[in-house]
């Protein structure tokens, strides 16, 4: 495995500037990795967030990715590929994110409902002096209770 790593942004720049000499698709347990030769040094594509080697589960997805990048010639090494180790990848972090998104949407709906009901409230507003007197009385009652 190459010791040099690059992410999607760097790979895009290298393709645009024509610095890639060769591209290799390397089969690994669990998927397909991309290796590129730049100045006679092998670089492996890594995932931007995790920093791990980016593995493509489907060969077709990987080929589409390379074609979109502008790479249409590559070599394939399937010697270490093991289709028996292909498993469904679950991302618990995504489940948590979706749960938080649903909670946020529910809160947003509740908040909008509260604002709308407040705007529709026909109760007469109180003058500032009256509110100050009311809360001064409440504070006095609480001070008496605390003693």
N, C-alpha and C positions, 0 to 999 in steps of 0.2 A: 504494500500500500504506500502511495507517495506521501512524503512528509510535508509537502506544500499544500496549502488549502486555499480555496477561493470561493466567494459567494456569488450569487446571481449577478449582482451589480458589477463586480470585477470581471466575471466571465463575459458579460455583455460588452464591457469596454474593450476587452482583449479581442473579441470577435470583430468589433467595429474597426479596430486599428490593425487587424490582420496579423496579430501576433501569435495566433494558434497554428502550430505546425501540424498537429495530428490530434484526432479525437478518438477515444476508446470507450466503449461501453463494456463494463466489467460486471459479470454476474456474481452475485454474492448470496449467501443465505439470507433470504428475506427480500430480495429485489435486485435492481440494477443500479449501478453507480456510474458516474461520468468522470473520466480522467482526460485531461488535455495536456498536450506537450507544448510548453512555452520555453523557448531558448534551451531546449534539450533538458528541461526539468519537468517532471510529471507533477501536475496539480490535480487535486480531487475537489469536486464540487461539494460544498457543505450547506446544510440548512442554515438560514440566516438567524433564526432565533435560538436553536439548540446548539449550533456549532458542530453537530454530528454529521457524518457523511450522509448526503442526501440520497436516499434510496427511492427508486421508482418501482412501484409494485407491478405496473403494467408496462410492458415493452413499448406498446403503442403510444402511451402517454409520454414516455421518454423520447421517442422519435419525434413526436409532435413538438415537444419542448425544444429539441435541437433544431428542427426546421424553422420554428419561430425565431430562434436566435440567429439563424442564417448559416447553420452548420448542416450541410447535406451529405457529407461523406464522413464515415466513421468505421472503425473496426469493432467487432464484437468478440469478446472472450467469455464464453459460457462455461468454462471448465470448472469454476467454483459455484456455479448457480445450482441451487437445490430447490426445485419446485415443491418439495415436501415441507419446506420450512416457511412457505408463504402462509401467513396467517392474517386474520383481520386485525388491523391496527386500530385500537380504540384510544381516543384521546380524552382522558378524564378531565383535563383542563377545559376542553370545549363544552363538556356537560355542565361544568360549573359556570362557565361564561353564559351559556344559554339560560341556566337557572337564574343568574343575576339579571339577564336581559328581561326575562319574564317578570321578575320581581319589580324591576324598574318600570316596566310598562304598566303593571298593576298599580304601582304607586302614582304614576303620572295620571292614570285614569281617575284614581281616588282624588288626587289633588285638584284636577280640573273640575270634578264634581263639587268639591268643597268651595272652590272659588265661584262657580256658577250659582250655587245655592246662596252663598253670601251676597252676591250681587243682586239676587232676586229677593233677598230679605227686605220686608217692608217695615221693619222696626225702625223707629225714629232714632237717629244718631244722638249721642249725648254730647253736651258741651264739655269742653276740656276741664272747666272748673268743677263741674259736677262729678266727672270721673276722678279727679284729684281728691275730692272730698270722700267719695266712695272708697277708694283704695287707702286713704289715710285712716279711715275708720276700721277697715279690715286689718291694716298693720297694727293699729292700737289693740284690737281684739287679740291678735296673735301674740303680741308682746305680753299681754296680761296672762294668756294661757301658758306661755313659756316660763313665767315666774313661779 
